[in-house]
Amino acid sequence: MPELRVAVLGAAGYAGGELLRLLLQHPEVVELRAFSASHAGRGLAEAHPALAHLPAGAFEAPDPAAAASWAEVLFLALPHGRSQELMGTVLERDPALVIDLAADFRIRDDGLYRRHYGEHAAPGLRQQFVYALADVLGRRLEGRRRLAVPGCFATATLLGLWPFAAAGFLEAPPVVFAVTGSTGSGAVPRETTHHPARANNFFGYAAEGHRHEAEIAEQLATAGSGGSAAAVRLLVHSAPLVRGIHATTLFRPGQPLGDPVELLDGAWAGRPFVRVVRKPPRVEAVAGTNFAHVHAAVRGSEIVVYVAIDNLVKGTAGQAVQAMNLALGLDETLGLGFPGLYPV
């Protein structure tokens, strides 16, 4: 499907801005429309200053029906809960490809969804969506028309644990210590994201359990671990960063395991955006990119796995574009092969 018409609902937020940045430079996107309730009628660069360097237009007032009728590819970059309210209207127009960046359609199990998010406005539609963990599914996404993009913490955790789960080494619940930058909290300032409270601060949150545990649990079971390994414990923290996620996972393998780096090398061989590195990765090496850096080491009778990603690119918009490429049968690296900036 060359020369794509693409629309983004919720385009004024951080995730929406990253989508616009990537799509405006994508070689197969010939028309792009951006919809936003908060910025309708204003230029794209008013919300996303870096877009002043690209040929760009203006935000339109939200119109899900019109966007879904016009676009061949429709991205929803909306706050959690909003996609499920609009999805019936969107799917009635039957766009060729719908990609949701929120958590609304990531989880198939009703009980698991309710425990972490409450009631769903359109539970019958969840089964139409595939969990688009692009680096794992690869070409298996080709031809799929309804995609749910994984969460940022979930992406980092799963890229580290998937090879071990698939090989049958994950029998005990892993513990994940994960740190995120402030953009993970969205564009609207809050007490925990306001610069004076964040710039020189470090703190934990969601002590009762983070919502991304639900999708991690479901996907680890899919990977082949099943049982108690699905009960991952995700300990999340906010760091004085703008971009980035660093996840450190500790688990005890259920059987003897040799060099964990060799296992990672084999699992990710040929995958363009997952790089197995020879020492614990650094967030600054992946900032602004769609790459994930992964490392593992033996720690006594346990294995420690490190993953670093950019939360807005690999953890959100970049993975969404990668999934789009795969679903449409394109080269999955189109529009995504750029390196990062160093120093950040």
FIPA-100498 format. One record per residue (C-alpha): residue in one letter; x negated, y negated, z. Coordinates in steps of 0.25 Angstrom, whole numbers. Each point is the difference from the previous one (the first is absolute). Last residue first. Example, Ala and Ser with C-alpha at 12.3 -4.5 7.8 and 13.67 -1.06 7.14 Angstrom:
BEGIN
r residu:S | u:-55 | v:4 | w:29
r residu:A | u:6 | v:14 | w:2
This chain:
BEGIN
r residu:V | u:-88 | v:-56 | w:102
r residu:P | u:-15 | v:2 | w:-3
r residu:Y | u:2 | v:6 | w:-10
r residu:L | u:12 | v:0 | w:-9
r residu:G | u:7 | v:12 | w:-6
r residu:P | u:-2 | v:8 | w:-13
r residu:F | u:11 | v:-1 | w:-11
r residu:G | u:5 | v:13 | w:-5
r residu:L | u:15 | v:-2 | w:2
r residu:G | u:6 | v:-6 | w:-12
r residu:L | u:1 | v:14 | w:-7
r residu:T | u:-6 | v:10 | w:10
r residu:E | u:11 | v:10 | w:-2
r residu:D | u:-1 | v:1 | w:-15
r residu:L | u:14 | v:0 | w:-4
r residu:G | u:10 | v:11 | w:0
r residu:L | u:11 | v:-9 | w:5
r residu:A | u:1 | v:6 | w:14
r residu:L | u:-15 | v:0 | w:1
r residu:N | u:-1 | v:-15 | w:-3
r residu:M | u:11 | v:-3 | w:9
r residu:A | u:-6 | v:8 | w:11
r residu:Q | u:-13 | v:-8 | w:-2
r residu:V | u:8 | v:-13 | w:1
r residu:A | u:6 | v:4 | w:13
r residu:Q | u:-13 | v:4 | w:6
r residu:G | u:-5 | v:-13 | w:-4
r residu:A | u:12 | v:-7 | w:7
r residu:T | u:0 | v:7 | w:13
r residu:G | u:-11 | v:7 | w:8
r residu:K | u:-10 | v:0 | w:-12
r residu:V | u:2 | v:-15 | w:-2
r residu:L | u:6 | v:-7 | w:12
r residu:N | u:-5 | v:9 | w:11
r residu:D | u:-15 | v:0 | w:-6
r residu:I | u:-5 | v:14 | w:3
r residu:A | u:-10 | v:7 | w:10
r residu:V | u:1 | v:14 | w:4
r residu:Y | u:-8 | v:8 | w:11
r residu:V | u:2 | v:14 | w:4
r residu:V | u:-5 | v:7 | w:13
r residu:I | u:0 | v:15 | w:1
r residu:E | u:0 | v:7 | w:13
r residu:S | u:-8 | v:12 | w:7
r residu:G | u:-12 | v:-10 | w:2
r residu:R | u:2 | v:-12 | w:-9
r residu:V | u:-1 | v:5 | w:-14
r residu:A | u:0 | v:-12 | w:-10
r residu:A | u:10 | v:-6 | w:-11
r residu:H | u:-1 | v:-11 | w:-9
r residu:V | u:10 | v:-7 | w:-9
r residu:H | u:0 | v:-13 | w:-8
r residu:A | u:13 | v:-4 | w:-7
r residu:F | u:0 | v:-8 | w:-13
r residu:N | u:11 | v:-9 | w:-5
r residu:T | u:-8 | v:-13 | w:3
r residu:G | u:1 | v:-13 | w:7
r residu:A | u:-8 | v:4 | w:12
r residu:V | u:-6 | v:14 | w:-3
r residu:A | u:-15 | v:-2 | w:5
r residu:E | u:5 | v:-10 | w:11
r residu:V | u:8 | v:11 | w:7
r residu:R | u:-13 | v:8 | w:2
r residu:P | u:-1 | v:15 | w:-1
r residu:P | u:-6 | v:10 | w:10
r residu:K | u:-12 | v:6 | w:-7
r residu:R | u:-3 | v:8 | w:-13
r residu:V | u:12 | v:-5 | w:-8
r residu:V | u:11 | v:8 | w:-7
r residu:R | u:7 | v:-10 | w:-9
r residu:V | u:15 | v:1 | w:-3
r residu:F | u:4 | v:-9 | w:-12
r residu:P | u:-4 | v:8 | w:-12
r residu:R | u:4 | v:14 | w:4
r residu:G | u:-9 | v:10 | w:-7
r residu:A | u:-5 | v:6 | w:12
r residu:W | u:9 | v:-3 | w:12
r residu:A | u:2 | v:13 | w:6
r residu:G | u:-14 | v:6 | w:-3
r residu:D | u:-7 | v:-12 | w:6
r residu:L | u:9 | v:0 | w:12
r residu:L | u:-4 | v:15 | w:3
r residu:E | u:-14 | v:-3 | w:-2
r residu:V | u:1 | v:-12 | w:10
r residu:P | u:6 | v:10 | w:10
r residu:D | u:-12 | v:8 | w:0
r residu:G | u:4 | v:14 | w:5
r residu:L | u:13 | v:2 | w:7
r residu:P | u:3 | v:12 | w:9
r residu:Q | u:15 | v:1 | w:3
r residu:G | u:11 | v:-8 | w:6
r residu:P | u:-7 | v:-13 | w:-2
r residu:R | u:0 | v:-9 | w:12
r residu:F | u:4 | v:-14 | w:-4
r residu:L | u:-5 | v:-15 | w:1
r residu:T | u:4 | v:-11 | w:-10
r residu:T | u:-6 | v:-13 | w:-2
r residu:A | u:8 | v:-10 | w:-8
r residu:H | u:-5 | v:-13 | w:-5
r residu:I | u:10 | v:-9 | w:-7
r residu:G | u:-3 | v:-13 | w:-8
r residu:R | u:3 | v:-14 | w:-2
r residu:V | u:1 | v:-13 | w:8
r residu:L | u:-8 | v:5 | w:12
r residu:P | u:-1 | v:-3 | w:14
r residu:A | u:5 | v:14 | w:4
r residu:S | u:14 | v:5 | w:3
r residu:H | u:1 | v:14 | w:6
r residu:V | u:7 | v:13 | w:-3
r residu:L | u:0 | v:14 | w:7
r residu:L | u:6 | v:10 | w:-9
r residu:R | u:3 | v:14 | w:7
r residu:V | u:3 | v:10 | w:-11
r residu:A | u:11 | v:10 | w:3
r residu:A | u:-1 | v:7 | w:-14
r residu:A | u:-12 | v:8 | w:5
r residu:S | u:10 | v:7 | w:10
r residu:G | u:6 | v:9 | w:-11
r residu:G | u:-3 | v:-3 | w:-15
r residu:S | u:-14 | v:-1 | w:-5
r residu:G | u:3 | v:2 | w:-15
r residu:A | u:-1 | v:-13 | w:-6
r residu:T | u:15 | v:-1 | w:1
r residu:A | u:-1 | v:1 | w:15
r residu:L | u:-10 | v:-11 | w:-1
r residu:Q | u:10 | v:-9 | w:-8
r residu:E | u:11 | v:1 | w:10
r residu:A | u:-8 | v:-3 | w:12
r residu:I | u:-7 | v:-12 | w:-8
r residu:E | u:14 | v:-5 | w:-4
r residu:A | u:5 | v:0 | w:15
r residu:E | u:-13 | v:-5 | w:6
r residu:H | u:1 | v:-13 | w:-8
r residu:R | u:10 | v:-5 | w:10
r residu:H | u:-10 | v:-1 | w:11
r residu:G | u:1 | v:6 | w:13
r residu:E | u:4 | v:-5 | w:14
r residu:A | u:-13 | v:-8 | w:1
r residu:A | u:5 | v:-8 | w:-12
r residu:Y | u:-12 | v:-10 | w:2
r residu:G | u:-15 | v:-1 | w:3
r residu:F | u:-8 | v:-12 | w:1
r residu:F | u:-12 | v:-8 | w:-6
r residu:N | u:-2 | v:-15 | w:1
r residu:N | u:-9 | v:-10 | w:-6
r residu:A | u:8 | v:-5 | w:-12
r residu:R | u:13 | v:6 | w:4
r residu:A | u:7 | v:-9 | w:10
r residu:P | u:-5 | v:-13 | w:-5
r residu:H | u:3 | v:5 | w:-15
r residu:H | u:15 | v:4 | w:3
r residu:T | u:2 | v:15 | w:-3
r residu:T | u:4 | v:5 | w:13
r residu:E | u:8 | v:-12 | w:4
r residu:R | u:7 | v:0 | w:-13
r residu:P | u:-3 | v:-6 | w:-14
r residu:V | u:9 | v:5 | w:-12
r residu:A | u:-10 | v:5 | w:-10
r residu:G | u:1 | v:15 | w:4
r residu:S | u:-6 | v:8 | w:12
r residu:G | u:-10 | v:8 | w:-8
r residu:T | u:-6 | v:-14 | w:-4
r residu:S | u:-6 | v:0 | w:14
r residu:G | u:-10 | v:10 | w:-2
r residu:T | u:1 | v:15 | w:4
r residu:V | u:-6 | v:9 | w:10
r residu:A | u:2 | v:15 | w:1
r residu:F | u:-3 | v:11 | w:11
r residu:V | u:6 | v:13 | w:-5
r residu:V | u:2 | v:12 | w:8
r residu:P | u:2 | v:13 | w:-7
r residu:P | u:10 | v:10 | w:5
r residu:A | u:-6 | v:14 | w:0
r residu:E | u:1 | v:10 | w:-12
r residu:L | u:-7 | v:-8 | w:-10
r residu:F | u:-10 | v:9 | w:-7
r residu:G | u:9 | v:6 | w:-10
r residu:A | u:-7 | v:-5 | w:-13
r residu:A | u:11 | v:-9 | w:-3
r residu:A | u:0 | v:-6 | w:14
r residu:F | u:-15 | v:-3 | w:-1
r residu:P | u:1 | v:-6 | w:-14
r residu:W | u:12 | v:-9 | w:4
r residu:L | u:-6 | v:-5 | w:13
r residu:G | u:-8 | v:-12 | w:-5
r residu:L | u:8 | v:-4 | w:-11
r residu:L | u:12 | v:2 | w:9
r residu:T | u:-4 | v:-9 | w:11
r residu:A | u:-4 | v:-12 | w:-10
r residu:T | u:13 | v:1 | w:-8
r residu:A | u:8 | v:2 | w:13
r residu:F | u:-5 | v:-13 | w:6
r residu:C | u:3 | v:-7 | w:-13
r residu:G | u:14 | v:6 | w:-2
r residu:P | u:2 | v:9 | w:-12
r residu:V | u:7 | v:-5 | w:-12
r residu:A | u:14 | v:5 | w:-3
r residu:L | u:1 | v:4 | w:-15
r residu:R | u:13 | v:2 | w:-8
r residu:R | u:-2 | v:3 | w:-15
r residu:R | u:-10 | v:12 | w:0
r residu:G | u:-5 | v:3 | w:-14
r residu:E | u:-14 | v:1 | w:4
r residu:L | u:-2 | v:1 | w:15
r residu:R | u:-6 | v:14 | w:-1
r residu:R | u:-11 | v:-7 | w:-7
r residu:G | u:-6 | v:-5 | w:13
r residu:L | u:7 | v:6 | w:12
r residu:V | u:-11 | v:-2 | w:10
r residu:D | u:-6 | v:-13 | w:-4
r residu:A | u:14 | v:-6 | w:-3
r residu:L | u:7 | v:3 | w:13
r residu:A | u:13 | v:-3 | w:-7
r residu:Y | u:10 | v:6 | w:10
r residu:V | u:11 | v:4 | w:-11
r residu:F | u:13 | v:-7 | w:0
r residu:Q | u:14 | v:6 | w:-4
r residu:Q | u:2 | v:7 | w:14
r residu:R | u:0 | v:-13 | w:7
r residu:L | u:13 | v:-4 | w:-8
r residu:G | u:10 | v:7 | w:8
r residu:P | u:-5 | v:-7 | w:13
r residu:A | u:5 | v:-13 | w:-5
r residu:A | u:1 | v:-10 | w:12
r residu:H | u:-9 | v:8 | w:9
r residu:E | u:2 | v:2 | w:15
r residu:G | u:-12 | v:-2 | w:9
r residu:Y | u:-14 | v:-2 | w:-4
r residu:H | u:-9 | v:10 | w:7
r residu:R | u:9 | v:10 | w:6
r residu:R | u:10 | v:-2 | w:-11
r residu:Y | u:-10 | v:3 | w:-11
r residu:L | u:-5 | v:13 | w:6
r residu:G | u:14 | v:4 | w:2
r residu:D | u:4 | v:-3 | w:-15
r residu:D | u:-12 | v:7 | w:-6
r residu:R | u:-4 | v:-7 | w:-13
r residu:I | u:-9 | v:-11 | w:5
r residu:R | u:-6 | v:-10 | w:-9
r residu:F | u:13 | v:-6 | w:-5
r residu:D | u:1 | v:-12 | w:9
r residu:A | u:-14 | v:-2 | w:4
r residu:A | u:-2 | v:-12 | w:-9
r residu:L | u:-9 | v:0 | w:-13
r residu:D | u:12 | v:5 | w:-9
r residu:I | u:-4 | v:3 | w:-14
r residu:V | u:12 | v:2 | w:-11
r residu:L | u:-4 | v:5 | w:-14
r residu:A | u:9 | v:1 | w:-12
r residu:P | u:10 | v:-10 | w:5
r residu:D | u:14 | v:7 | w:3
r residu:R | u:9 | v:-12 | w:2
r residu:E | u:8 | v:8 | w:10
r residu:L | u:-13 | v:2 | w:7
r residu:V | u:-2 | v:-14 | w:3
r residu:T | u:14 | v:-2 | w:6
r residu:G | u:-2 | v:12 | w:9
r residu:M | u:-14 | v:-4 | w:4
r residu:L | u:4 | v:-13 | w:5
r residu:E | u:3 | v:3 | w:15
r residu:Q | u:-10 | v:11 | w:0
r residu:S | u:-11 | v:-10 | w:-5
r residu:R | u:4 | v:-10 | w:12
r residu:G | u:-3 | v:9 | w:11
r residu:H | u:-15 | v:-3 | w:1
r residu:P | u:-4 | v:-13 | w:-6
r residu:L | u:0 | v:-1 | w:-15
r residu:A | u:-11 | v:3 | w:-10
r residu:L | u:10 | v:7 | w:-10
r residu:F | u:-7 | v:3 | w:-13
r residu:L | u:8 | v:2 | w:-13
r residu:V | u:-6 | v:6 | w:-13
r residu:E | u:8 | v:0 | w:-13
r residu:A | u:6 | v:-14 | w:5
r residu:W | u:12 | v:-7 | w:-6
r residu:S | u:11 | v:8 | w:7
r residu:A | u:-7 | v:2 | w:13
r residu:A | u:-3 | v:-15 | w:1
r residu:A | u:14 | v:-4 | w:-4
r residu:A | u:6 | v:9 | w:11
r residu:P | u:-10 | v:-4 | w:11
r residu:D | u:2 | v:-15 | w:-2
r residu:P | u:-9 | v:-7 | w:9
r residu:A | u:-3 | v:-15 | w:-4
r residu:E | u:-11 | v:-1 | w:-9
r residu:F | u:-15 | v:-3 | w:3
r residu:A | u:-8 | v:-8 | w:-10
r residu:G | u:-9 | v:3 | w:-11
r residu:A | u:-15 | v:5 | w:-1
r residu:P | u:-12 | v:0 | w:-9
r residu:L | u:-11 | v:3 | w:10
r residu:H | u:-9 | v:-9 | w:8
r residu:A | u:11 | v:-7 | w:7
r residu:L | u:4 | v:15 | w:5
r residu:A | u:-11 | v:-2 | w:11
r residu:P | u:10 | v:-10 | w:7
r residu:H | u:10 | v:11 | w:3
r residu:A | u:13 | v:-7 | w:5
r residu:E | u:-1 | v:-13 | w:-7
r residu:A | u:-8 | v:8 | w:-11
r residu:L | u:13 | v:7 | w:-5
r residu:G | u:6 | v:-13 | w:-3
r residu:R | u:13 | v:-4 | w:7
r residu:G | u:14 | v:2 | w:-5
r residu:A | u:3 | v:11 | w:11
r residu:H | u:-10 | v:0 | w:11
r residu:S | u:7 | v:6 | w:12
r residu:A | u:10 | v:9 | w:-7
r residu:S | u:-11 | v:5 | w:-9
r residu:F | u:0 | v:7 | w:-14
r residu:A | u:-12 | v:1 | w:-9
r residu:R | u:1 | v:3 | w:-15
r residu:L | u:-11 | v:6 | w:-8
r residu:E | u:-1 | v:2 | w:-15
r residu:V | u:-11 | v:7 | w:-9
r residu:V | u:-5 | v:10 | w:11
r residu:E | u:-8 | v:11 | w:-7
r residu:P | u:-14 | v:-7 | w:2
r residu:H | u:2 | v:-3 | w:15
r residu:Q | u:-5 | v:-14 | w:3
r residu:L | u:13 | v:-6 | w:4
r residu:L | u:4 | v:13 | w:7
r residu:L | u:-12 | v:0 | w:10
r residu:R | u:2 | v:-14 | w:5
r residu:L | u:15 | v:2 | w:0
r residu:L | u:0 | v:12 | w:8
r residu:E | u:-10 | v:-6 | w:10
r residu:G | u:10 | v:-12 | w:1
r residu:G | u:11 | v:10 | w:3
r residu:A | u:-8 | v:7 | w:11
r residu:Y | u:-3 | v:-13 | w:6
r residu:G | u:14 | v:-6 | w:-1
r residu:A | u:6 | v:-8 | w:-11
r residu:A | u:3 | v:11 | w:-10
r residu:G | u:12 | v:6 | w:8
r residu:L | u:6 | v:6 | w:-13
r residu:V | u:-11 | v:2 | w:-10
r residu:A | u:4 | v:2 | w:-15
r residu:V | u:-8 | v:7 | w:-11
r residu:R | u:2 | v:0 | w:-15
r residu:L | u:-10 | v:10 | w:-6
r residu:E | u:-8 | v:-1 | w:-13
r residu:P | u:-2 | v:15 | w:-2
r residu:M | u:9 | v:11 | w:5
